[in-house]
Amino acid sequence: MSAVFERFGTQVWQQITALPFGSLTKREIEIVFLRAAIESGLLDPRPEIIATMCKISLSKAHGYLTDLALRQMPLNDVNAVKRLIASLKDSEVVRSESHLSIPLDDAELRIWLERKMTILRLNSGDTLRRDHVKLTPSGLAKLLGASEGILSPYDALNNLPKELQMAEWANAAKKSWKKGTTWPEALEMLGNTVTIMQAVIPVLLGSVGA
């Protein structure tokens, strides 16, 4: 534990001596300490953990994490989709007949989604809040299609585990998804909404390769 505190102290010292002393605002000094605590391993960068450890509200914890994320290099598409996949594995995901609702506590991922969804002009059925993202299959397909480094639907299908490749929806996809098929085309080809909602999570899991 002493090594962790040593790393924390080193991080703080490096950051407060990088600029003329006294030039940082109170908020920036708070960000310095929070970043050092996270990077040294004292704090897990999750809003509920920071709210508990730092004795602040969950809303304030989200605000600090957003400020930290805005001071980092933006996520690239592959890493963003990988984080989205990790949230699918670790969280309760609600699937309705028309939407996929995913809990969202990763500020960097939320910022990536905000920018992507704005660029793509996703319709009112696709929403993003501080604590979750709600996407239609079409919206998800557009996000994947606009992300660099993501496998094509054809390759993602072939990248699935063998047990998933035997599913009814996968057999239907194999008959229609070709090498040039785009993500929006791929989900449209599956037909009815129930089949699409059964397919979206497994296909997403296969979209970033091994």
Contacts in CASP RR format, 6 or more apart in sequence:
PFRMAT RR
TARGET T0000
AUTHOR 0000-0000-0000
METHOD contacts of the structure
MODEL  1
MSAVFERFGTQVWQQITALPFGSLTKREIEIVFLRAAIESGLLDPRPEII
ATMCKISLSKAHGYLTDLALRQMPLNDVNAVKRLIASLKDSEVVRSESHL
SIPLDDAELRIWLERKMTILRLNSGDTLRRDHVKLTPSGLAKLLGASEGI
LSPYDALNNLPKELQMAEWANAAKKSWKKGTTWPEALEMLGNTVTIMQAV
IPVLLGSVGA
4 40 0 8 1.000
4 41 0 8 1.000
4 42 0 8 1.000
5 40 0 8 1.000
5 42 0 8 1.000
7 39 0 8 1.000
7 40 0 8 1.000
7 41 0 8 1.000
8 36 0 8 1.000
8 37 0 8 1.000
8 40 0 8 1.000
8 41 0 8 1.000
8 42 0 8 1.000
9 36 0 8 1.000
9 40 0 8 1.000
11 35 0 8 1.000
11 36 0 8 1.000
11 39 0 8 1.000
11 40 0 8 1.000
12 32 0 8 1.000
12 33 0 8 1.000
12 36 0 8 1.000
15 32 0 8 1.000
15 35 0 8 1.000
15 36 0 8 1.000
16 24 0 8 1.000
16 29 0 8 1.000
16 32 0 8 1.000
24 32 0 8 1.000
27 67 0 8 1.000
30 64 0 8 1.000
31 64 0 8 1.000
31 67 0 8 1.000
31 68 0 8 1.000
31 71 0 8 1.000
34 43 0 8 1.000
34 50 0 8 1.000
34 54 0 8 1.000
34 64 0 8 1.000
34 68 0 8 1.000
35 68 0 8 1.000
35 71 0 8 1.000
37 43 0 8 1.000
38 44 0 8 1.000
38 45 0 8 1.000
38 68 0 8 1.000
43 49 0 8 1.000
43 50 0 8 1.000
43 53 0 8 1.000
45 65 0 8 1.000
45 68 0 8 1.000
46 105 0 8 1.000
47 58 0 8 1.000
47 61 0 8 1.000
47 62 0 8 1.000
47 65 0 8 1.000
47 105 0 8 1.000
48 58 0 8 1.000
48 61 0 8 1.000
48 105 0 8 1.000
50 56 0 8 1.000
50 61 0 8 1.000
50 64 0 8 1.000
50 65 0 8 1.000
51 57 0 8 1.000
51 58 0 8 1.000
51 60 0 8 1.000
51 61 0 8 1.000
54 61 0 8 1.000
56 64 0 8 1.000
62 107 0 8 1.000
62 130 0 8 1.000
62 131 0 8 1.000
63 107 0 8 1.000
65 107 0 8 1.000
66 107 0 8 1.000
66 110 0 8 1.000
66 111 0 8 1.000
68 107 0 8 1.000
69 107 0 8 1.000
69 108 0 8 1.000
69 110 0 8 1.000
69 111 0 8 1.000
70 111 0 8 1.000
72 108 0 8 1.000
74 108 0 8 1.000
74 111 0 8 1.000
74 112 0 8 1.000
74 115 0 8 1.000
75 83 0 8 1.000
75 108 0 8 1.000
75 109 0 8 1.000
75 111 0 8 1.000
75 112 0 8 1.000
76 148 0 8 1.000
77 147 0 8 1.000
77 148 0 8 1.000
77 149 0 8 1.000
77 150 0 8 1.000
78 147 0 8 1.000
78 148 0 8 1.000
78 149 0 8 1.000
78 150 0 8 1.000
78 208 0 8 1.000
80 108 0 8 1.000
80 109 0 8 1.000
80 112 0 8 1.000
80 113 0 8 1.000
80 147 0 8 1.000
81 144 0 8 1.000
81 147 0 8 1.000
81 150 0 8 1.000
81 204 0 8 1.000
81 207 0 8 1.000
81 208 0 8 1.000
82 208 0 8 1.000
83 106 0 8 1.000
83 108 0 8 1.000
83 109 0 8 1.000
84 102 0 8 1.000
84 109 0 8 1.000
84 204 0 8 1.000
85 204 0 8 1.000
85 205 0 8 1.000
85 207 0 8 1.000
85 208 0 8 1.000
87 102 0 8 1.000
87 103 0 8 1.000
87 104 0 8 1.000
87 106 0 8 1.000
87 109 0 8 1.000
88 102 0 8 1.000
88 201 0 8 1.000
88 204 0 8 1.000
88 205 0 8 1.000
91 102 0 8 1.000
91 103 0 8 1.000
92 103 0 8 1.000
93 100 0 8 1.000
93 101 0 8 1.000
93 102 0 8 1.000
93 103 0 8 1.000
93 201 0 8 1.000
94 100 0 8 1.000
94 101 0 8 1.000
95 101 0 8 1.000
95 197 0 8 1.000
95 201 0 8 1.000
96 197 0 8 1.000
97 193 0 8 1.000
97 194 0 8 1.000
97 197 0 8 1.000
98 136 0 8 1.000
98 193 0 8 1.000
99 125 0 8 1.000
99 134 0 8 1.000
99 135 0 8 1.000
99 136 0 8 1.000
100 134 0 8 1.000
100 135 0 8 1.000
100 136 0 8 1.000
100 137 0 8 1.000
100 140 0 8 1.000
100 197 0 8 1.000
100 200 0 8 1.000
100 201 0 8 1.000
101 132 0 8 1.000
101 133 0 8 1.000
101 134 0 8 1.000
102 132 0 8 1.000
102 133 0 8 1.000
102 134 0 8 1.000
102 135 0 8 1.000
103 131 0 8 1.000
103 132 0 8 1.000
104 110 0 8 1.000
104 113 0 8 1.000
104 128 0 8 1.000
104 129 0 8 1.000
104 130 0 8 1.000
104 131 0 8 1.000
104 132 0 8 1.000
104 133 0 8 1.000
105 131 0 8 1.000
110 128 0 8 1.000
110 130 0 8 1.000
110 133 0 8 1.000
113 128 0 8 1.000
113 133 0 8 1.000
113 143 0 8 1.000
114 128 0 8 1.000
116 143 0 8 1.000
116 146 0 8 1.000
116 147 0 8 1.000
117 126 0 8 1.000
117 128 0 8 1.000
117 143 0 8 1.000
119 146 0 8 1.000
120 139 0 8 1.000
120 142 0 8 1.000
120 143 0 8 1.000
120 146 0 8 1.000
122 135 0 8 1.000
122 139 0 8 1.000
122 142 0 8 1.000
123 136 0 8 1.000
125 134 0 8 1.000
125 136 0 8 1.000
126 134 0 8 1.000
126 135 0 8 1.000
126 136 0 8 1.000
126 139 0 8 1.000
127 133 0 8 1.000
127 134 0 8 1.000
128 134 0 8 1.000
135 143 0 8 1.000
137 187 0 8 1.000
137 193 0 8 1.000
137 196 0 8 1.000
137 197 0 8 1.000
137 200 0 8 1.000
138 184 0 8 1.000
138 187 0 8 1.000
138 188 0 8 1.000
140 187 0 8 1.000
140 200 0 8 1.000
140 204 0 8 1.000
141 183 0 8 1.000
141 184 0 8 1.000
141 186 0 8 1.000
141 187 0 8 1.000
142 183 0 8 1.000
142 184 0 8 1.000
144 150 0 8 1.000
144 183 0 8 1.000
144 204 0 8 1.000
144 207 0 8 1.000
145 182 0 8 1.000
145 183 0 8 1.000
145 184 0 8 1.000
149 208 0 8 1.000
150 156 0 8 1.000
150 207 0 8 1.000
150 208 0 8 1.000
151 159 0 8 1.000
151 206 0 8 1.000
151 207 0 8 1.000
151 208 0 8 1.000
151 209 0 8 1.000
152 179 0 8 1.000
152 180 0 8 1.000
152 181 0 8 1.000
152 182 0 8 1.000
152 183 0 8 1.000
153 173 0 8 1.000
153 177 0 8 1.000
153 181 0 8 1.000
153 182 0 8 1.000
153 183 0 8 1.000
153 185 0 8 1.000
153 186 0 8 1.000
153 203 0 8 1.000
154 177 0 8 1.000
154 178 0 8 1.000
154 179 0 8 1.000
154 180 0 8 1.000
154 181 0 8 1.000
155 209 0 8 1.000
156 203 0 8 1.000
156 206 0 8 1.000
156 207 0 8 1.000
156 209 0 8 1.000
157 165 0 8 1.000
157 170 0 8 1.000
157 173 0 8 1.000
157 174 0 8 1.000
157 177 0 8 1.000
157 203 0 8 1.000
158 165 0 8 1.000
159 206 0 8 1.000
159 207 0 8 1.000
159 209 0 8 1.000
159 210 0 8 1.000
160 170 0 8 1.000
160 202 0 8 1.000
160 203 0 8 1.000
160 205 0 8 1.000
160 206 0 8 1.000
164 170 0 8 1.000
164 202 0 8 1.000
165 174 0 8 1.000
167 198 0 8 1.000
167 202 0 8 1.000
168 195 0 8 1.000
169 190 0 8 1.000
169 195 0 8 1.000
169 198 0 8 1.000
169 199 0 8 1.000
170 199 0 8 1.000
170 202 0 8 1.000
172 190 0 8 1.000
172 195 0 8 1.000
173 186 0 8 1.000
173 189 0 8 1.000
173 190 0 8 1.000
173 199 0 8 1.000
176 189 0 8 1.000
176 190 0 8 1.000
177 186 0 8 1.000
177 189 0 8 1.000
181 189 0 8 1.000
186 203 0 8 1.000
187 196 0 8 1.000
187 199 0 8 1.000
187 200 0 8 1.000
190 196 0 8 1.000
190 199 0 8 1.000
END
